[in-house]
C-alpha cells in the first residue's frame, strides 16, 4: 500500500532528537507500505544509528515483531551485550507494555517517542512501567518529538483501514 506521507530527509549536520526521530518516522513509512501498523524505531549509540526497524508482526507472523523489539535485538548484537545503558531508543509511538518491559530489561538509557498511547502505552500513556517500585532500571523518558507527523501517520493508516472495511461491508 502506497503511503501518502513523504519520507523525511533532515540534514545530517545536526544530529538531534528531530533528526533521529525522522529516521524512525521513515521506518514507520516502510511499515505503512507493508500494511503493518506504522511504527518505526531506531537505536542510537554515540550519535550513530546502530539499529533500525519497523513493525513486522503480519509479515513475520510473529506477535513480538514490534519495531522496538526488533531494534533492541539488533542493538544488542551490534554492541555485543544485552545491556544497552548508553543507548537511546527513538520510536514513533509510545511503546506497548511488552516493548516497555523490553526497554527496561535491556536497560536502554533513554526512550524518546513521538506520541503517547493512552490505551496501551507503557511509559506514561496508560501507565508507567518504569515507575513500579521494584523496577531496577528507569530509563529517561522524553515524549512528543515530531508528535504531529508520527500521530497523523498512524491515524491515517487506521482511518484508511476502517474505510476499506466499510467498503467491503457495503458490497
Backbone as ProteinMPNN parsed JSONL, in Angstrom:
{"seq_chain_A": "XXXXXXXXXXXXXXXXXXXXXXXXXXXXXXXXXXXXXXXXXXXXXXXXXXXXXXXXXXXXXXXXXXXXXXXXXXXXXXXXXXXXXXXXXXXXXXXXXXXXXXXXXXXXXXXXXXXXXXXXXXXXXXXXXXXXXXXXXXXXXXXXXXXXXXXXXXXXXXXXXXXXXXXXXXX", "coords_chain_A": {"N_chain_A": [[0.852, -1.169, 0.0], [0.648, 2.116, -0.92], [2.148, 4.785, 0.756], [0.798, 7.891, 1.667], [2.269, 9.895, 2.798], [5.252, 11.784, 2.776], [8.699, 10.669, 2.977], [11.131, 11.732, 5.401], [13.936, 13.837, 5.134], [16.202, 14.9, 6.864], [18.854, 17.254, 7.601], [22.121, 15.973, 7.937], [23.912, 17.345, 9.34], [23.11, 18.265, 11.748], [22.588, 16.306, 14.161], [20.182, 15.688, 16.025], [17.405, 15.227, 18.342], [15.148, 15.528, 16.646], [16.24, 14.805, 14.172], [16.946, 12.041, 14.551], [14.426, 11.008, 15.222], [13.141, 11.468, 12.84], [14.353, 9.548, 11.271], [13.312, 7.259, 12.474], [10.653, 7.724, 11.871], [10.729, 7.428, 9.084], [11.161, 4.692, 8.988], [8.677, 3.915, 9.971], [7.056, 4.624, 7.842], [7.842, 2.682, 6.017], [6.724, 0.472, 7.285], [3.998, 1.132, 7.029], [3.731, 0.951, 4.245], [4.029, -1.749, 3.959], [1.681, -2.657, 4.891], [1.559, -2.854, 7.62], [1.075, -1.898, 11.057], [1.98, 1.418, 11.342], [4.701, 1.914, 12.841], [7.882, 2.939, 13.741], [11.342, 2.485, 14.625], [14.518, 3.526, 15.892], [17.779, 2.906, 17.178], [20.226, 4.607, 18.929], [23.678, 5.023, 19.428], [26.404, 6.586, 20.708], [25.966, 8.802, 19.014], [25.379, 7.579, 16.591], [23.321, 5.675, 14.437], [22.579, 2.485, 15.325], [20.769, 0.5, 15.07], [17.764, -0.218, 13.357], [14.308, -0.437, 12.704], [11.012, -1.533, 11.771], [7.526, -2.166, 12.452], [6.733, -5.587, 12.046], [4.876, -7.537, 12.398], [2.688, -8.796, 10.997], [4.007, -9.521, 8.639], [6.033, -11.288, 9.487], [4.503, -13.018, 10.884], [4.458, -12.953, 13.669], [3.782, -12.133, 16.874], [5.48, -10.699, 18.511], [7.056, -9.11, 16.961], [7.488, -6.287, 17.021], [8.523, -2.931, 16.245], [10.278, -1.837, 18.187], [11.172, -4.112, 19.603], [12.522, -5.57, 17.619], [14.512, -3.724, 16.974], [15.883, -3.515, 19.423], [16.987, -6.077, 19.637], [18.735, -6.028, 17.415], [20.448, -3.934, 18.222], [21.643, -4.961, 20.566], [23.07, -7.064, 19.466], [24.825, -5.613, 17.871], [26.322, -4.132, 19.762], [27.235, -6.179, 21.331], [26.402, -6.986, 23.774], [23.789, -7.473, 26.135], [23.026, -5.389, 27.67], [22.002, -2.169, 27.289], [22.66, 0.369, 28.212], [23.841, 2.861, 27.456], [22.493, 3.732, 25.273], [20.023, 5.264, 23.096], [16.656, 4.959, 22.455], [14.613, 5.734, 19.82], [11.323, 6.068, 18.98], [8.333, 6.04, 17.107], [5.785, 5.885, 18.247], [4.504, 5.683, 21.55], [5.869, 3.013, 23.421], [4.33, -0.235, 23.777], [3.152, -2.332, 26.537], [4.723, -4.748, 26.375], [6.968, -3.958, 24.838], [7.847, -1.819, 26.365], [8.592, -3.151, 28.679], [10.701, -4.633, 27.591], [12.507, -2.576, 26.985], [13.208, -1.781, 29.515], [14.255, -4.169, 30.604], [16.433, -4.493, 28.9], [17.851, -2.381, 29.661], [17.877, 0.104, 28.355], [19.073, 3.352, 27.964], [17.773, 5.853, 27.424], [14.513, 6.666, 26.33], [12.806, 7.934, 23.682], [9.873, 9.134, 22.384], [7.375, 9.623, 19.791], [4.483, 10.114, 20.051], [2.048, 9.784, 22.678], [0.353, 6.849, 23.92], [-2.659, 6.494, 25.073], [-4.202, 4.236, 25.619], [-2.658, 1.831, 25.593], [-0.05, 2.466, 26.196], [3.064, 2.01, 27.753], [4.91, 3.594, 29.05], [4.051, 5.898, 30.317], [1.674, 6.745, 29.042], [-0.787, 4.987, 29.303], [-0.007, 3.721, 31.598], [2.883, 3.685, 33.779], [5.378, 1.752, 33.475], [8.056, 1.854, 34.181], [7.996, 3.099, 36.612], [7.242, 1.337, 38.572], [7.671, 0.139, 41.864], [9.596, -1.924, 42.36], [11.162, -2.008, 40.102], [14.27, -2.277, 38.54], [15.596, -0.672, 36.775], [15.351, 2.48, 35.336], [14.601, 4.107, 32.595], [15.416, 7.261, 31.073], [12.79, 9.28, 30.012], [11.358, 10.815, 27.217], [8.945, 12.62, 25.484], [6.741, 13.422, 22.682], [8.301, 14.23, 20.468], [8.433, 15.236, 17.224], [5.699, 14.859, 17.198], [3.183, 15.413, 15.818], [3.473, 14.593, 12.956], [4.086, 11.865, 13.383], [1.834, 10.922, 14.768], [-0.21, 11.522, 12.903], [0.399, 9.82, 10.777], [-0.154, 7.24, 11.827], [-2.855, 7.621, 12.507], [-3.994, 8.122, 9.966], [-3.467, 5.656, 8.73], [-5.147, 3.869, 10.209], [-7.642, 5.095, 9.76], [-7.887, 4.742, 6.99], [-7.868, 1.966, 6.87], [-10.253, 1.377, 8.276], [-12.063, 2.548, 6.527], [-11.751, 0.91, 4.249], [-12.78, -1.484, 5.264], [-15.433, -0.753, 5.733], [-16.224, -0.312, 3.084], [-16.033, -2.888, 2.051], [-17.981, -4.137, 3.593], [-20.207, -2.858, 2.587], [-20.625, -4.001, 0.145]], "CA_chain_A": [[0.0, 0.0, 0.0], [1.461, 3.329, -1.041], [1.957, 5.738, 1.842], [0.614, 9.24, 1.134], [3.132, 10.825, 3.503], [6.628, 11.694, 2.281], [9.769, 10.413, 3.923], [11.833, 12.93, 5.863], [15.366, 13.833, 4.838], [16.805, 16.0, 7.616], [20.289, 17.467, 7.425], [22.969, 15.178, 8.818], [24.818, 18.244, 10.051], [22.585, 18.475, 13.098], [22.002, 15.047, 14.617], [19.476, 15.945, 17.274], [16.232, 14.369, 18.517], [14.319, 15.584, 15.437], [16.918, 14.023, 13.134], [16.808, 10.61, 14.806], [13.01, 10.649, 15.129], [12.834, 11.425, 11.409], [14.78, 8.24, 10.786], [12.3, 6.315, 12.96], [9.451, 8.013, 11.071], [10.92, 6.79, 7.781], [10.903, 3.271, 9.218], [7.221, 3.774, 10.102], [6.506, 4.669, 6.48], [8.06, 1.346, 5.452], [5.696, -0.396, 7.865], [2.74, 1.51, 6.376], [3.74, 0.414, 2.882], [3.916, -3.209, 4.081], [0.383, -2.868, 5.529], [1.781, -3.081, 9.053], [0.828, -0.689, 11.843], [3.167, 2.221, 11.039], [5.568, 2.304, 13.946], [9.284, 2.746, 13.413], [12.26, 2.71, 15.742], [15.968, 3.461, 15.699], [18.545, 2.987, 18.424], [21.422, 5.424, 18.718], [24.799, 4.836, 20.358], [27.478, 7.514, 20.37], [25.483, 9.642, 17.906], [25.245, 6.791, 15.371], [22.234, 4.702, 14.434], [23.117, 1.123, 15.322], [19.659, -0.418, 14.815], [16.549, 0.413, 12.846], [13.297, -1.45, 12.399], [9.6, -1.142, 11.783], [6.661, -3.293, 12.802], [6.71, -6.678, 11.064], [4.036, -8.561, 13.019], [1.987, -9.555, 9.952], [4.987, -10.046, 7.689], [6.729, -12.424, 10.087], [3.52, -13.819, 11.625], [5.086, -13.006, 14.991], [3.205, -11.052, 17.682], [6.531, -9.925, 19.191], [7.876, -8.412, 15.962], [7.293, -4.833, 17.063], [9.721, -2.179, 15.845], [11.189, -1.707, 19.326], [11.756, -5.426, 19.91], [13.476, -5.885, 16.56], [15.648, -2.805, 17.1], [16.643, -3.888, 20.625], [17.784, -7.256, 19.286], [19.825, -5.57, 16.544], [21.394, -3.124, 19.001], [22.398, -5.857, 21.454], [24.024, -7.781, 18.614], [25.853, -4.659, 17.449], [27.179, -3.794, 20.904], [27.803, -7.404, 21.871], [25.978, -7.081, 25.17], [22.352, -7.249, 26.259], [22.825, -4.132, 28.402], [22.042, -1.055, 26.339], [22.603, 1.558, 29.076], [24.287, 4.103, 26.829], [21.777, 3.918, 24.008], [18.746, 5.973, 23.082], [15.65, 4.404, 21.552], [13.648, 6.666, 19.245], [10.205, 5.3, 18.438], [7.311, 6.991, 16.688], [4.631, 5.803, 19.157], [4.875, 5.165, 22.873], [5.918, 1.553, 23.454], [3.307, -1.016, 24.473], [3.72, -2.96, 27.731], [5.781, -5.698, 26.035], [8.154, -3.218, 24.404], [8.308, -1.054, 27.525], [9.313, -4.116, 29.507], [11.965, -4.962, 26.924], [13.446, -1.455, 27.144], [13.686, -1.82, 30.904], [15.103, -5.357, 30.753], [17.676, -4.258, 28.149], [18.473, -1.218, 30.293], [18.02, 1.223, 27.422], [19.288, 4.545, 28.781], [16.774, 6.887, 27.159], [13.481, 6.344, 25.351], [12.17, 9.15, 23.152], [8.814, 8.706, 21.47], [6.637, 10.668, 19.092], [3.219, 10.466, 20.706], [1.594, 8.888, 23.748], [-0.731, 5.912, 23.663], [-3.422, 6.464, 26.326], [-4.844, 2.939, 25.835], [-1.721, 0.736, 25.822], [1.316, 2.947, 26.388], [3.644, 1.514, 28.991], [5.907, 4.508, 29.626], [3.431, 7.156, 30.706], [0.353, 6.965, 28.445], [-1.792, 4.264, 30.082], [0.643, 3.524, 32.899], [4.335, 3.904, 33.726], [6.047, 0.53, 33.917], [9.345, 2.211, 34.794], [7.769, 3.635, 37.953], [6.928, 0.297, 39.541], [8.663, 0.254, 42.947], [10.661, -2.936, 42.322], [11.9, -1.94, 38.844], [15.68, -1.991, 38.82], [16.135, 0.271, 35.783], [14.389, 3.508, 34.95], [15.142, 4.922, 31.512], [14.959, 8.64, 30.908], [11.694, 9.276, 29.044], [11.016, 12.095, 26.589], [7.86, 12.381, 24.537], [6.255, 14.484, 21.8], [9.252, 14.63, 19.435], [7.732, 15.067, 15.935], [4.414, 14.291, 17.598], [2.116, 15.517, 14.813], [3.593, 13.669, 11.822], [4.032, 10.47, 13.856], [0.439, 10.629, 15.068], [-1.012, 11.575, 11.68], [0.67, 8.608, 10.0], [-0.931, 6.144, 12.426], [-4.277, 7.957, 12.369], [-4.37, 7.904, 8.566], [-3.439, 4.213, 8.494], [-6.355, 3.247, 10.747], [-8.793, 5.652, 9.042], [-7.931, 4.068, 5.692], [-8.252, 0.571, 7.121], [-11.685, 1.368, 8.607], [-12.792, 2.868, 5.299], [-11.747, -0.3, 3.411], [-13.699, -2.454, 5.878], [-16.797, -0.266, 5.449], [-16.495, -0.546, 1.666], [-16.26, -4.335, 1.891], [-19.276, -4.446, 4.207], [-21.269, -2.28, 1.755], [-20.794, -4.782, -1.098]], "C_chain_A": [[0.899, 1.234, 0.0], [1.127, 4.306, 0.088], [1.822, 7.146, 1.261], [1.517, 10.291, 1.792], [4.561, 10.686, 2.985], [7.613, 11.331, 3.388], [10.43, 11.73, 4.28], [13.32, 12.764, 5.571], [16.031, 15.006, 5.538], [18.308, 16.1, 7.347], [21.07, 16.612, 8.415], [23.956, 16.041, 9.572], [24.375, 18.466, 11.495], [21.86, 17.214, 13.547], [21.424, 15.238, 16.013], [18.271, 15.014, 17.357], [15.341, 14.364, 17.272], [14.931, 14.746, 14.315], [16.665, 12.533, 13.35], [15.353, 10.158, 14.764], [12.573, 10.624, 13.665], [13.241, 10.081, 10.81], [13.805, 7.152, 11.239], [11.003, 6.483, 12.162], [9.56, 7.36, 9.689], [10.742, 5.282, 7.876], [9.396, 3.02, 9.316], [6.551, 3.817, 8.732], [6.704, 3.309, 5.799], [7.031, 0.354, 6.003], [4.351, -0.138, 7.194], [2.658, 0.853, 5.003], [3.67, -1.114, 2.858], [2.589, -3.616, 4.721], [0.518, -3.345, 6.968], [1.412, -1.79, 9.787], [2.098, 0.162, 11.772], [3.892, 2.775, 12.269], [6.993, 1.987, 13.523], [10.154, 3.084, 14.601], [13.699, 2.707, 15.243], [16.606, 3.519, 17.082], [19.876, 3.633, 18.094], [22.422, 5.154, 19.832], [25.935, 5.714, 19.862], [27.172, 8.286, 19.08], [25.392, 8.912, 16.564], [24.06, 5.834, 15.511], [22.847, 3.312, 14.324], [22.035, 0.077, 15.062], [18.481, 0.379, 14.279], [15.574, -0.676, 12.435], [11.921, -0.801, 12.345], [8.782, -2.385, 12.122], [6.646, -4.312, 11.669], [5.863, -7.84, 11.59], [3.355, -9.432, 11.967], [2.98, -10.238, 9.02], [5.65, -11.306, 8.211], [5.794, -13.388, 10.809], [4.019, -14.047, 13.051], [4.549, -11.85, 15.835], [4.246, -10.219, 18.426], [7.361, -9.096, 18.227], [7.529, -6.925, 15.867], [8.616, -4.154, 16.737], [10.745, -2.123, 16.978], [11.902, -3.018, 19.627], [12.827, -5.792, 18.885], [14.721, -5.004, 16.673], [16.506, -3.145, 18.323], [17.527, -5.1, 20.335], [18.97, -6.864, 18.415], [20.889, -4.818, 17.339], [22.254, -3.991, 19.917], [23.435, -6.64, 20.65], [25.161, -6.855, 18.185], [26.852, -4.393, 18.578], [27.884, -5.039, 21.455], [27.491, -7.594, 23.339], [24.477, -6.828, 25.213], [22.036, -5.96, 27.012], [23.041, -2.958, 27.456], [21.996, 0.293, 27.07], [22.906, 2.871, 28.36], [23.623, 4.353, 25.482], [20.518, 4.747, 24.216], [17.857, 5.323, 22.04], [14.726, 5.531, 21.116], [12.558, 5.823, 18.609], [9.039, 6.243, 18.199], [6.076, 7.007, 17.583], [5.109, 5.239, 20.485], [4.842, 3.64, 22.888], [4.778, 0.93, 24.262], [3.932, -1.645, 25.72], [4.855, -3.947, 27.429], [7.069, -4.963, 25.691], [8.717, -2.356, 25.534], [9.103, -1.953, 28.458], [10.657, -4.469, 28.905], [12.973, -3.823, 27.063], [14.022, -1.434, 28.552], [14.624, -3.006, 31.106], [16.441, -5.185, 30.04], [18.452, -3.058, 28.701], [18.793, -0.097, 29.306], [18.089, 2.503, 28.25], [18.205, 5.594, 28.652], [15.791, 6.372, 26.123], [12.801, 7.653, 24.969], [11.11, 8.693, 22.163], [8.026, 9.888, 20.938], [5.353, 11.072, 19.783], [2.82, 9.374, 21.688], [0.456, 8.0, 23.28], [-1.53, 5.765, 24.953], [-4.095, 5.128, 26.617], [-3.852, 1.862, 26.241], [-0.281, 1.19, 26.037], [1.861, 2.543, 27.745], [4.684, 2.406, 29.634], [5.306, 5.883, 29.915], [2.034, 7.367, 30.173], [-0.758, 6.319, 29.243], [-1.283, 4.01, 31.492], [2.139, 3.707, 32.699], [5.055, 2.704, 34.319], [7.353, 0.839, 34.644], [9.191, 2.745, 36.215], [7.351, 2.584, 38.98], [8.025, 0.266, 40.605], [9.831, -0.728, 42.846], [11.485, -2.91, 41.033], [13.336, -1.527, 39.12], [16.331, -1.071, 37.794], [15.031, 1.228, 35.382], [14.992, 4.363, 33.837], [14.636, 6.36, 31.597], [13.91, 8.607, 29.803], [11.481, 10.697, 28.528], [9.958, 11.793, 25.536], [7.591, 13.612, 23.684], [7.296, 15.021, 20.824], [8.641, 14.251, 18.085], [6.354, 14.433, 16.15], [3.383, 14.283, 16.467], [2.313, 14.579, 13.628], [3.532, 12.201, 12.233], [2.59, 10.045, 14.12], [-0.395, 10.557, 13.792], [-0.804, 10.334, 10.809], [-0.152, 7.43, 10.527], [-2.425, 6.399, 12.263], [-4.759, 7.67, 10.95], [-4.422, 6.413, 8.231], [-4.738, 3.568, 8.975], [-7.621, 3.801, 10.099], [-8.976, 4.941, 7.7], [-8.379, 2.624, 5.849], [-9.744, 0.481, 7.431], [-12.526, 1.637, 7.357], [-12.854, 1.651, 4.368], [-12.716, -1.339, 3.958], [-15.136, -2.056, 5.615], [-17.177, -0.523, 3.994], [-16.778, -2.023, 1.407], [-17.627, -4.717, 2.44], [-20.448, -3.917, 3.384], [-21.515, -3.081, 0.477], [-21.946, -5.736, -1.032]], "O_chain_A": [[1.799, 1.362, 0.83], [-0.04, 4.61, 0.334], [2.648, 7.553, 0.445], [1.521, 11.45, 1.379], [5.03, 9.567, 2.778], [7.401, 11.635, 4.562], [10.306, 12.719, 3.558], [13.883, 11.683, 5.743], [16.388, 15.995, 4.897], [18.94, 15.135, 6.918], [20.72, 16.538, 9.593], [24.753, 15.531, 10.36], [25.184, 18.814, 12.354], [20.656, 17.074, 13.334], [22.078, 14.988, 17.026], [18.129, 14.11, 16.534], [14.833, 13.313, 16.882], [14.214, 14.055, 13.592], [16.22, 11.839, 12.436], [15.066, 9.047, 14.319], [11.71, 9.826, 13.298], [12.55, 9.545, 9.944], [13.505, 6.231, 10.481], [10.341, 5.502, 11.823], [8.583, 6.803, 9.188], [10.227, 4.658, 6.948], [8.899, 2.02, 8.798], [5.572, 3.106, 8.5], [5.818, 2.844, 5.082], [6.53, -0.5, 5.271], [3.644, -1.078, 6.832], [1.635, 0.269, 4.646], [3.292, -1.702, 1.845], [2.393, -4.785, 5.056], [-0.292, -4.128, 7.464], [1.435, -0.71, 9.196], [3.18, -0.32, 12.108], [3.716, 3.927, 12.666], [7.276, 0.904, 13.012], [9.767, 3.862, 15.474], [14.052, 1.99, 14.307], [16.057, 4.097, 18.02], [20.554, 3.271, 17.132], [22.069, 5.068, 21.008], [26.371, 5.589, 18.718], [28.012, 8.4, 18.188], [25.333, 9.553, 15.514], [23.833, 5.261, 16.577], [23.544, 3.001, 13.358], [22.342, -1.098, 14.857], [18.237, 1.51, 14.7], [15.967, -1.707, 11.888], [11.713, 0.319, 12.811], [9.286, -3.507, 12.081], [6.559, -3.956, 10.494], [6.118, -8.997, 11.255], [3.43, -10.659, 12.03], [2.803, -11.402, 8.66], [5.815, -12.279, 7.475], [6.22, -14.44, 11.286], [4.007, -15.165, 13.565], [4.838, -10.692, 15.534], [3.926, -9.14, 18.922], [8.302, -8.431, 18.659], [7.308, -6.387, 14.782], [9.689, -4.728, 16.927], [11.937, -2.335, 16.755], [13.107, -3.027, 19.878], [13.906, -6.265, 19.244], [15.843, -5.477, 16.492], [17.733, -3.068, 18.255], [18.687, -5.137, 20.745], [20.089, -7.319, 18.651], [22.086, -5.039, 17.151], [23.46, -3.775, 20.026], [24.555, -6.848, 21.115], [26.32, -7.267, 18.14], [28.065, -4.425, 18.372], [28.994, -4.952, 21.98], [28.22, -8.275, 24.061], [23.954, -6.051, 24.414], [20.897, -5.493, 26.992], [24.124, -2.782, 26.897], [21.366, 1.24, 26.599], [22.274, 3.889, 28.645], [24.142, 5.102, 24.654], [20.021, 4.908, 25.331], [18.253, 5.155, 20.887], [14.124, 6.204, 21.953], [12.844, 4.955, 17.784], [8.788, 7.143, 19.0], [5.392, 8.026, 17.673], [6.019, 4.411, 20.526], [3.878, 3.04, 22.413], [4.328, 1.473, 25.271], [5.135, -1.501, 25.935], [5.849, -3.976, 28.156], [8.138, -5.305, 26.196], [9.932, -2.187, 25.642], [10.156, -1.565, 28.964], [11.648, -4.594, 29.625], [14.165, -4.072, 27.239], [15.192, -1.105, 28.748], [15.681, -2.858, 31.72], [17.467, -5.673, 30.515], [19.563, -2.764, 28.26], [19.83, 0.561, 29.401], [17.26, 2.717, 29.135], [17.763, 6.164, 29.651], [16.182, 5.722, 25.154], [12.29, 8.379, 25.822], [11.403, 7.957, 21.221], [8.0, 10.973, 21.518], [5.151, 12.252, 20.073], [3.198, 8.21, 21.55], [-0.299, 8.347, 22.372], [-1.139, 5.003, 25.838], [-4.523, 4.897, 27.748], [-4.143, 1.059, 27.128], [0.623, 0.356, 26.057], [1.196, 2.715, 28.767], [5.281, 2.036, 30.645], [5.978, 6.904, 29.773], [1.259, 8.102, 30.785], [-1.595, 7.022, 29.809], [-2.042, 4.077, 32.459], [2.604, 3.866, 31.571], [5.31, 2.653, 35.522], [7.71, 0.162, 35.609], [10.177, 2.831, 36.947], [7.129, 2.917, 40.144], [9.204, 0.359, 40.266], [10.952, -0.381, 43.217], [12.412, -3.706, 40.883], [13.593, -0.559, 39.835], [17.504, -0.726, 37.934], [13.902, 0.813, 35.12], [15.804, 5.248, 34.107], [13.559, 6.625, 32.131], [14.121, 7.974, 28.769], [11.432, 11.654, 29.302], [10.071, 10.821, 24.789], [8.133, 14.691, 23.924], [7.186, 16.168, 20.391], [8.363, 13.078, 17.834], [5.916, 13.582, 15.375], [2.776, 13.248, 16.193], [1.396, 13.823, 13.308], [2.979, 11.379, 11.503], [2.177, 8.948, 13.743], [-1.194, 9.637, 13.621], [-1.745, 9.858, 10.175], [-0.774, 6.708, 9.748], [-3.177, 5.488, 11.917], [-5.804, 7.05, 10.755], [-5.326, 5.966, 7.526], [-5.363, 2.806, 8.236], [-8.583, 3.058, 9.906], [-10.093, 4.585, 7.326], [-9.173, 2.121, 5.054], [-10.431, -0.395, 6.906], [-13.575, 1.024, 7.162], [-13.894, 1.388, 3.764], [-13.403, -2.006, 3.186], [-15.972, -2.906, 5.31], [-18.31, -0.905, 3.7], [-17.668, -2.36, 0.627], [-18.347, -5.515, 1.84], [-21.554, -4.451, 3.464], [-22.516, -2.859, -0.204], [-22.209, -6.455, -1.996]]}, "name": "protein", "num_of_chains": 1, "seq": "XXXXXXXXXXXXXXXXXXXXXXXXXXXXXXXXXXXXXXXXXXXXXXXXXXXXXXXXXXXXXXXXXXXXXXXXXXXXXXXXXXXXXXXXXXXXXXXXXXXXXXXXXXXXXXXXXXXXXXXXXXXXXXXXXXXXXXXXXXXXXXXXXXXXXXXXXXXXXXXXXXXXXXXXXXX"}
